[in-house]
Amino acid sequence: MTEHKVALVTGGTRGIGYATAALLQEKGYRVTATYSHEGEAAESARERLKGVSFVRADVTDEDAVKALIEGMDRIDLLVCNAGVASFAQVQDITLAEWGRVMRVNAGGVFLCCKHAVRKMLHVGEGGAIVNVSSIWGETGGSCESAYSASKGAVISFTKALAKELAPSHITVNCVAPGVIDTAMNARFTSEELRAMADDIPVGRLGDPAEVARAILFLGSEPYITGQILGVNGGAHI
């Protein structure tokens, strides 16, 4: 890995995003990671990954996304990881909540890709995009219809963009994690998490570092594009 490789990771202060930023830094990338709110996670991430540039930028704010990316000299790898969860039965979901989830999980991916692609095309040396979807984007999750729809949109967007950008030597792929041991699952009790683990063929939850390694792989292979890589312990085969 040459030192000039530059990566942008959204939602990079915790969970999969943090693990990805850490791994990419270890592999020689210059990493910029975004977050939406100041707090303990941002402070802790800055303290632990001093070589990563952490920047506050809401992925639903096009002006913020555009300014961030235009300020970078290049982007070799974009990892669209920022996302929000939503747990409710469909009859209880408000239009505002539906819009919020779609705006962050799908709209944020669109905005980051839109402006990163402009940068990649301007530099003219190709690049890679890895979007983070979910197993529920493939199979649907009960009481997670808004979340599932948003992650399904990420998968379809990934496939379409892969076809569009292949002639420009920009690969576009997607990871679809299963149940990963992150703060997003903090609402579940230990008993519920054990029950989830029992339903996974490998018998445990995933680790964010395992998803990060899949992201690194997809971002490094120039002949792999338009693919959805499940990182789910066999939960969906």
C-alpha positions in Angstrom: 0.0 0.0 0.0 1.4 3.3 -1.0 1.2 6.2 1.4 -0.8 8.4 -0.9 -3.9 6.2 -0.7 -6.7 8.3 0.8 -9.9 6.9 2.4 -13.1 8.6 3.6 -15.2 6.7 6.1 -18.6 8.0 7.2 -19.8 7.2 10.7 -16.3 6.5 11.8 -16.3 7.0 15.5 -17.8 3.7 16.6 -18.7 0.1 15.6 -18.0 -0.9 12.0 -16.9 2.6 11.0 -14.3 2.9 13.7 -13.0 -0.6 13.0 -12.7 0.2 9.3 -10.9 3.5 10.0 -8.5 1.8 12.3 -7.8 -1.0 9.8 -7.3 1.3 6.8 -4.9 3.5 8.8 -3.0 0.3 9.8 -2.8 -0.6 6.1 -1.3 2.8 5.1 -4.3 4.9 4.1 -4.6 8.5 5.0 -8.0 8.3 6.6 -10.7 11.0 7.2 -13.7 9.8 9.2 -16.9 11.6 9.7 -19.4 11.8 12.6 -22.6 13.7 13.0 -22.6 14.7 16.7 -19.9 15.6 19.2 -19.9 13.3 22.2 -18.0 10.6 24.0 -17.6 8.4 20.9 -16.0 11.2 18.9 -13.7 12.2 21.8 -12.7 8.6 22.4 -12.1 7.9 18.7 -9.8 11.0 18.4 -7.9 9.9 21.4 -7.4 6.3 20.2 -6.8 6.9 16.5 -4.6 10.0 16.5 -3.6 9.5 12.9 -7.1 9.7 11.6 -8.7 13.0 10.8 -12.2 13.1 12.4 -14.5 15.7 10.9 -18.0 16.6 12.0 -20.2 16.3 8.9 -23.9 15.3 8.6 -24.2 13.0 5.6 -27.7 14.3 5.0 -26.4 17.9 4.5 -25.3 18.2 0.9 -23.4 21.5 1.6 -21.4 19.8 4.4 -20.7 16.7 2.3 -19.6 18.8 -0.7 -17.4 21.1 1.3 -15.7 18.1 3.0 -15.0 16.3 -0.2 -14.0 19.3 -2.2 -11.4 20.1 0.5 -9.7 16.7 0.1 -7.0 16.4 -2.5 -8.2 12.9 -3.6 -10.3 9.9 -2.5 -9.1 6.4 -3.4 -11.7 4.6 -1.2 -15.0 5.8 0.0 -16.8 3.8 2.8 -20.4 4.8 3.3 -21.1 3.5 6.7 -23.1 6.2 8.5 -26.6 5.0 9.4 -29.4 5.0 11.9 -31.6 2.2 13.3 -35.4 2.1 13.5 -37.5 -0.4 15.5 -41.3 -0.3 15.2 -44.3 -2.0 13.8 -45.3 -0.5 10.5 -48.6 1.0 11.8 -46.6 3.0 14.4 -44.0 4.5 12.1 -44.6 8.1 11.3 -43.9 9.6 7.9 -41.3 11.8 9.6 -39.5 8.7 11.0 -39.6 6.9 7.7 -38.1 10.0 6.0 -35.4 10.3 8.7 -34.2 6.7 8.2 -34.3 6.9 4.4 -32.6 10.3 4.4 -29.6 9.1 6.5 -29.3 5.5 5.4 -30.0 5.9 1.7 -29.8 9.6 1.1 -26.4 9.9 2.9 -24.9 7.2 0.7 -26.2 9.0 -2.4 -24.8 12.3 -1.4 -21.4 11.0 -0.4 -21.1 8.9 -3.6 -22.2 11.8 -5.8 -19.5 14.1 -4.6 -16.8 11.5 -4.1 -17.3 10.3 -7.7 -16.8 13.9 -8.9 -13.5 13.9 -7.0 -12.5 10.5 -8.4 -13.3 11.5 -12.0 -11.4 14.7 -11.6 -8.3 13.0 -10.4 -8.7 10.4 -13.1 -7.1 7.4 -11.4 -10.2 5.3 -10.6 -11.2 4.4 -7.1 -13.4 2.2 -5.0 -16.6 2.7 -3.1 -17.9 0.3 -0.5 -21.4 0.8 0.9 -22.6 -0.7 4.2 -26.0 -2.2 3.9 -27.4 -4.9 6.2 -28.7 -8.5 6.1 -32.2 -6.9 6.5 -31.6 -5.1 3.2 -31.5 -8.5 1.6 -34.1 -10.5 3.7 -36.2 -7.8 5.4 -36.5 -7.6 9.2 -39.7 -7.9 11.2 -40.5 -4.6 13.0 -37.7 -2.9 11.0 -39.5 -2.1 7.8 -38.1 1.4 7.4 -34.6 0.3 8.2 -34.9 -2.7 5.8 -36.2 -0.5 3.0 -33.4 1.9 3.4 -30.8 -0.8 3.3 -32.4 -2.5 0.4 -32.1 0.9 -1.4 -28.4 0.9 -0.7 -28.1 -2.5 -2.4 -29.9 -1.5 -5.5 -28.0 1.8 -5.7 -24.7 -0.1 -5.4 -25.6 -2.4 -8.3 -26.7 0.5 -10.5 -23.7 2.6 -9.7 -21.3 -0.2 -10.3 -22.5 -0.5 -13.9 -22.3 3.3 -14.4 -18.8 3.7 -13.0 -17.1 0.6 -14.3 -15.8 2.3 -17.5 -14.2 4.9 -15.3 -12.3 2.2 -13.3 -14.3 2.9 -10.1 -15.6 -0.2 -8.4 -18.7 -0.1 -6.3 -19.5 -2.9 -3.8 -21.5 -3.4 -0.7 -21.2 -5.4 2.6 -24.3 -6.7 4.2 -23.5 -7.4 7.8 -25.6 -9.7 10.0 -26.0 -9.2 13.7 -22.7 -7.4 14.7 -21.7 -6.6 18.3 -22.1 -2.8 18.1 -23.9 -0.1 20.0 -26.7 -0.3 17.5 -27.8 -3.5 19.2 -27.5 -2.1 22.8 -31.3 -2.1 23.1 -31.3 -5.9 23.3 -30.8 -7.7 26.6 -28.0 -10.2 27.1 -30.6 -13.0 26.9 -31.9 -11.6 23.6 -28.4 -11.4 22.2 -27.7 -15.0 23.2 -30.9 -16.1 21.5 -29.8 -14.3 18.4 -26.4 -15.9 18.5 -28.1 -19.3 18.8 -29.9 -18.7 15.6 -26.6 -17.9 13.7 -24.9 -21.1 12.2 -21.5 -20.1 13.5 -23.0 -19.6 17.0 -22.0 -16.0 17.8 -22.4 -12.4 16.9 -20.1 -10.8 14.4 -17.2 -8.5 15.4 -16.9 -5.0 13.7 -13.3 -5.9 12.7 -14.6 -8.8 10.6 -16.8 -6.4 8.6 -13.8 -4.0 8.3 -11.7 -6.7 6.7 -14.4 -7.4 4.2 -14.6 -3.7 3.4 -10.8 -3.6 2.9 -11.0 -6.6 0.6 -13.8 -5.1 -1.6 -12.0 -1.8 -1.7 -8.8 -3.4 -2.9 -9.9 -5.6 -5.8 -10.2 -3.9 -9.1 -12.0 -6.8 -10.8 -14.8 -7.1 -8.2 -17.7 -4.7 -8.6 -21.5 -4.7 -8.1 -21.2 -7.4 -5.5 -23.1 -7.7 -2.1 -20.9 -9.5 0.4 -22.7 -11.0 3.4 -20.8 -10.9 6.7 -23.3 -12.8 8.7 -22.0 -16.0 10.1 -24.2 -18.0 7.8 -27.4 -16.4 8.9 -28.4 -15.8 5.3 -27.2 -18.2 2.6 
